Amino acid sequence: MRHLIPVLAFLASPLFADQVDPSETAGVPAADVVFLGELHDNPWHHENQTTMVATISPKAIVFEMLTPDQASLVTDALLPNQDALEKALGWNDSGWPDFSMYYPIFREAAGAGFYGAQVSRADVRDAIMGENLTTTFGQDAAQYGLTEALDKAEQATREAEQLEAHCNALPEEMLPGMVLGQRLRDATLAREIERALAETGGPVVVITGNGHARKDWGAPRAMSEQITQISIAQFEQAPEGEQPFDYWVLTPEAEREDPCLAFGKS
Protein backbone atom coordinates (compact mmCIF):
# COMPACT_ATOMS: atom_id res chain seq x y z
CA MET A 1 0.00 0.00 0.00
CA ARG A 2 1.25 3.44 -0.87
CA HIS A 3 2.91 5.29 2.03
CA LEU A 4 2.88 2.41 4.54
CA ILE A 5 6.60 1.72 4.60
CA PRO A 6 7.58 -0.93 7.18
CA VAL A 7 11.25 0.07 7.03
CA LEU A 8 12.82 3.38 6.13
CA ALA A 9 12.83 4.07 2.40
CA PHE A 10 14.24 7.20 0.81
CA LEU A 11 15.13 8.71 -2.50
CA ALA A 12 18.72 9.85 -2.84
CA SER A 13 17.54 13.43 -3.38
CA PRO A 14 15.51 15.41 -0.83
CA LEU A 15 12.03 14.85 -2.23
CA PHE A 16 9.03 14.30 -0.03
CA ALA A 17 8.03 10.85 1.19
CA ASP A 18 4.73 10.84 -0.68
CA GLN A 19 6.91 10.53 -3.78
CA VAL A 20 8.80 7.52 -2.42
CA ASP A 21 7.90 4.07 -3.65
CA PRO A 22 9.24 1.13 -1.63
CA SER A 23 10.73 -0.28 -4.82
CA GLU A 24 12.72 2.92 -5.43
CA THR A 25 14.83 3.24 -2.32
CA ALA A 26 18.36 4.31 -1.58
CA GLY A 27 20.50 4.93 1.45
CA VAL A 28 20.52 8.22 3.28
CA PRO A 29 23.21 10.52 1.84
CA ALA A 30 26.36 10.78 3.92
CA ALA A 31 26.33 13.52 6.55
CA ASP A 32 28.09 14.44 9.77
CA VAL A 33 24.81 14.22 11.68
CA VAL A 34 21.62 12.29 10.95
CA PHE A 35 18.52 13.17 12.95
CA LEU A 36 16.10 10.25 13.28
CA GLY A 37 12.84 11.76 14.45
CA GLU A 38 10.03 9.87 16.12
CA LEU A 39 6.75 9.89 17.93
CA HIS A 40 8.01 8.54 21.20
CA ASP A 41 5.39 5.83 21.72
CA ASN A 42 5.29 4.43 18.19
CA PRO A 43 7.06 1.03 17.95
CA TRP A 44 7.38 1.24 14.16
CA HIS A 45 9.41 4.42 14.53
CA HIS A 46 11.89 2.67 16.80
CA GLU A 47 12.10 -0.30 14.43
CA ASN A 48 12.97 2.13 11.64
CA GLN A 49 15.55 3.88 13.79
CA THR A 50 17.16 0.54 14.61
CA THR A 51 17.39 -0.30 10.91
CA MET A 52 18.97 3.07 10.14
CA VAL A 53 21.49 2.83 12.98
CA ALA A 54 22.57 -0.56 11.66
CA THR A 55 22.96 0.94 8.18
CA ILE A 56 24.84 4.08 9.22
CA SER A 57 27.12 2.47 11.85
CA PRO A 58 27.55 5.79 13.68
CA LYS A 59 30.61 6.62 15.73
CA ALA A 60 28.32 8.35 18.25
CA ILE A 61 24.63 8.31 19.10
CA VAL A 62 22.86 11.08 21.02
CA PHE A 63 19.62 10.36 22.87
CA GLU A 64 17.19 13.12 23.80
CA MET A 65 15.95 10.71 26.49
CA LEU A 66 19.21 10.38 28.44
CA THR A 67 21.05 12.81 30.67
CA PRO A 68 24.82 12.99 30.17
CA ASP A 69 25.27 11.09 33.44
CA GLN A 70 22.95 8.30 32.27
CA ALA A 71 24.72 8.07 28.91
CA SER A 72 28.05 7.60 30.69
CA LEU A 73 26.62 4.41 32.29
CA VAL A 74 26.18 2.66 28.93
CA THR A 75 29.02 0.14 28.59
CA ASP A 76 29.88 -2.74 26.28
CA ALA A 77 29.33 -5.08 29.22
CA LEU A 78 25.74 -3.85 29.75
CA LEU A 79 24.62 -3.57 26.12
CA PRO A 80 23.90 -7.30 25.57
CA ASN A 81 21.60 -7.44 28.62
CA GLN A 82 18.36 -5.50 28.21
CA ASP A 83 17.24 -5.81 31.83
CA ALA A 84 20.63 -4.83 33.26
CA LEU A 85 20.88 -1.82 30.97
CA GLU A 86 17.37 -0.66 31.78
CA LYS A 87 18.03 -0.92 35.51
CA ALA A 88 21.35 0.95 35.23
CA LEU A 89 19.61 3.78 33.38
CA GLY A 90 16.49 3.74 35.54
CA TRP A 91 14.65 4.08 32.24
CA ASN A 92 11.25 2.67 33.15
CA ASP A 93 10.99 5.10 36.06
CA SER A 94 11.82 8.08 33.84
CA GLY A 95 8.47 8.66 32.15
CA TRP A 96 9.66 7.67 28.67
CA PRO A 97 7.89 4.82 26.84
CA ASP A 98 8.89 1.27 27.73
CA PHE A 99 12.57 0.49 27.28
CA SER A 100 11.78 -2.59 25.20
CA MET A 101 11.02 -0.29 22.25
CA TYR A 102 14.33 1.57 22.53
CA TYR A 103 16.64 -1.27 23.51
CA PRO A 104 17.25 -2.55 19.94
CA ILE A 105 18.62 0.90 19.04
CA PHE A 106 21.14 0.66 21.88
CA ARG A 107 22.10 -2.85 20.83
CA GLU A 108 22.70 -1.84 17.20
CA ALA A 109 24.85 1.11 18.34
CA ALA A 110 27.34 -1.14 20.16
CA GLY A 111 30.83 0.27 19.70
CA ALA A 112 29.59 3.85 19.31
CA GLY A 113 29.96 6.59 21.89
CA PHE A 114 26.73 7.24 23.82
CA TYR A 115 25.67 10.79 24.65
CA GLY A 116 22.68 12.26 26.47
CA ALA A 117 21.00 15.63 25.98
CA GLN A 118 18.03 15.53 28.32
CA VAL A 119 17.39 18.80 30.14
CA SER A 120 16.51 18.52 33.81
CA ARG A 121 12.94 19.24 34.83
CA ALA A 122 14.19 22.03 37.08
CA ASP A 123 15.94 23.77 34.18
CA VAL A 124 12.88 23.42 31.95
CA ARG A 125 10.71 24.79 34.74
CA ASP A 126 13.05 27.77 35.13
CA ALA A 127 12.85 28.42 31.39
CA ILE A 128 9.06 28.21 31.44
CA MET A 129 8.99 30.65 34.35
CA GLY A 130 11.06 33.10 32.30
CA GLU A 131 14.45 32.67 33.98
CA ASN A 132 17.49 33.96 32.10
CA LEU A 133 18.53 31.16 29.72
CA THR A 134 22.15 32.28 29.93
CA THR A 135 22.09 31.35 33.61
CA THR A 136 20.37 28.03 32.93
CA PHE A 137 22.30 27.00 29.82
CA GLY A 138 25.71 28.53 30.43
CA GLN A 139 28.02 31.12 28.93
CA ASP A 140 27.67 29.76 25.39
CA ALA A 141 23.94 30.56 25.31
CA ALA A 142 24.47 33.19 22.62
CA GLN A 143 26.30 30.71 20.40
CA TYR A 144 23.20 28.52 20.37
CA GLY A 145 20.73 31.35 19.77
CA LEU A 146 19.26 31.56 23.25
CA THR A 147 19.93 35.25 23.86
CA GLU A 148 17.96 36.53 20.87
CA ALA A 149 14.21 37.02 20.71
CA LEU A 150 12.41 35.12 17.99
CA ASP A 151 10.82 36.81 15.02
CA LYS A 152 7.26 37.77 15.98
CA ALA A 153 5.69 35.53 13.34
CA GLU A 154 7.76 32.53 14.42
CA GLN A 155 7.01 33.21 18.09
CA ALA A 156 3.30 33.31 17.37
CA THR A 157 3.42 30.13 15.31
CA ARG A 158 5.37 28.29 17.96
CA GLU A 159 3.02 29.41 20.73
CA ALA A 160 0.06 28.22 18.66
CA GLU A 161 1.72 24.82 18.18
CA GLN A 162 2.42 24.53 21.90
CA LEU A 163 -1.21 25.30 22.64
CA GLU A 164 -2.41 22.66 20.17
CA ALA A 165 0.10 20.09 21.45
CA HIS A 166 -1.31 20.60 24.95
CA CYS A 167 -4.92 20.15 23.82
CA ASN A 168 -5.69 23.88 23.96
CA ALA A 169 -5.62 23.58 27.75
CA LEU A 170 -2.75 25.93 28.64
CA PRO A 171 -3.36 29.50 29.80
CA GLU A 172 -2.13 32.01 27.24
CA GLU A 173 0.42 33.50 29.63
CA MET A 174 2.25 30.16 29.83
CA LEU A 175 2.89 29.87 26.10
CA PRO A 176 6.00 32.09 25.82
CA GLY A 177 7.63 30.08 28.59
CA MET A 178 6.75 26.80 26.89
CA VAL A 179 8.50 28.04 23.76
CA LEU A 180 11.55 28.98 25.84
CA GLY A 181 11.59 25.48 27.30
CA GLN A 182 11.58 23.99 23.81
CA ARG A 183 14.38 26.30 22.69
CA LEU A 184 16.42 25.25 25.72
CA ARG A 185 15.98 21.59 24.80
CA ASP A 186 16.95 22.28 21.18
CA ALA A 187 20.08 24.17 22.17
CA THR A 188 21.11 21.50 24.68
CA LEU A 189 20.67 18.83 22.04
CA ALA A 190 22.69 20.83 19.51
CA ARG A 191 25.54 21.37 21.97
CA GLU A 192 25.72 17.68 22.86
CA ILE A 193 25.66 16.68 19.19
CA GLU A 194 28.56 19.01 18.46
CA ARG A 195 30.46 17.56 21.41
CA ALA A 196 29.85 14.03 20.15
CA LEU A 197 31.02 14.98 16.67
CA ALA A 198 34.17 16.68 17.97
CA GLU A 199 35.07 13.74 20.20
CA THR A 200 34.37 10.91 17.74
CA GLY A 201 34.62 12.43 14.29
CA GLY A 202 31.14 11.21 13.38
CA PRO A 203 28.88 10.28 11.84
CA VAL A 204 26.50 11.05 14.70
CA VAL A 205 22.96 9.69 14.88
CA VAL A 206 20.40 11.59 16.96
CA ILE A 207 17.36 9.86 18.48
CA THR A 208 14.80 12.54 19.20
CA GLY A 209 11.24 13.69 18.76
CA ASN A 210 10.22 15.11 15.41
CA GLY A 211 9.96 18.61 16.84
CA HIS A 212 13.62 18.74 17.79
CA ALA A 213 14.62 17.42 14.35
CA ARG A 214 13.01 20.34 12.49
CA LYS A 215 15.52 22.17 10.34
CA ASP A 216 13.68 25.49 10.51
CA TRP A 217 13.70 25.98 14.29
CA GLY A 218 14.82 22.77 16.01
CA ALA A 219 18.27 21.57 17.04
CA PRO A 220 19.62 21.60 13.45
CA ARG A 221 19.24 25.37 13.28
CA ALA A 222 21.22 25.86 16.48
CA MET A 223 24.24 23.99 15.14
CA SER A 224 27.24 25.26 13.20
CA GLU A 225 26.61 25.74 9.50
CA GLN A 226 29.84 23.84 8.83
CA ILE A 227 28.23 20.61 10.03
CA THR A 228 26.40 18.63 7.35
CA GLN A 229 23.02 17.32 8.44
CA ILE A 230 20.20 15.08 7.31
CA SER A 231 16.88 15.28 9.15
CA ILE A 232 14.24 12.55 8.93
CA ALA A 233 10.79 12.74 10.49
CA GLN A 234 8.30 9.94 11.03
CA PHE A 235 4.55 10.49 10.94
CA GLU A 236 1.37 8.48 11.38
CA GLN A 237 -0.66 10.68 9.06
CA ALA A 238 0.52 12.38 5.90
CA PRO A 239 1.18 16.06 6.69
CA GLU A 240 0.05 18.77 4.31
CA GLY A 241 2.45 21.05 2.46
CA GLU A 242 6.21 21.21 2.64
CA GLN A 243 7.84 19.89 5.79
CA PRO A 244 10.92 21.23 7.64
CA PHE A 245 12.89 18.01 7.16
CA ASP A 246 14.94 16.45 4.40
CA TYR A 247 12.71 13.36 4.39
CA TRP A 248 9.65 12.05 6.09
CA VAL A 249 8.20 8.58 6.40
CA LEU A 250 4.67 7.39 7.08
CA THR A 251 4.05 4.44 9.40
CA PRO A 252 1.08 2.72 11.01
CA GLU A 253 -0.45 4.49 13.99
CA ALA A 254 0.43 3.40 17.51
CA GLU A 255 -2.33 2.39 19.88
CA ARG A 256 -2.68 4.98 22.62
CA GLU A 257 -5.22 6.61 24.87
CA ASP A 258 -6.44 10.06 23.97
CA PRO A 259 -3.67 12.32 25.37
CA CYS A 260 -6.17 15.11 25.92
CA LEU A 261 -7.87 13.08 28.66
CA ALA A 262 -5.01 14.15 30.94
CA PHE A 263 -6.20 17.74 30.47
CA GLY A 264 -9.84 16.87 30.99
CA LYS A 265 -10.49 17.18 27.26
CA SER A 266 -10.91 14.81 24.35
Protein Blocks (a to p, Z undefined) as FASTA:
>chain_A
ZZiafbdcddfbdcdfklpcfklccdddddfbdcddddfklmklmmmmmmmmmmnopabd
cdfkbcfklmmmpcfklmmpmklmmmmnommmnopacfklmmmmmmmmgoiacddfbdcf
klmmmmmnopafklmnomklmmnopmbccdfklmmmmmmmmmmmnoopacfklmmmmmmm
mmmmmmmmmmmmmmmmmmnopaadddddfklmpmklmmklmpcfkbccddddddfbdceh
jdfbfbdcdddddddddfklmnopZZ
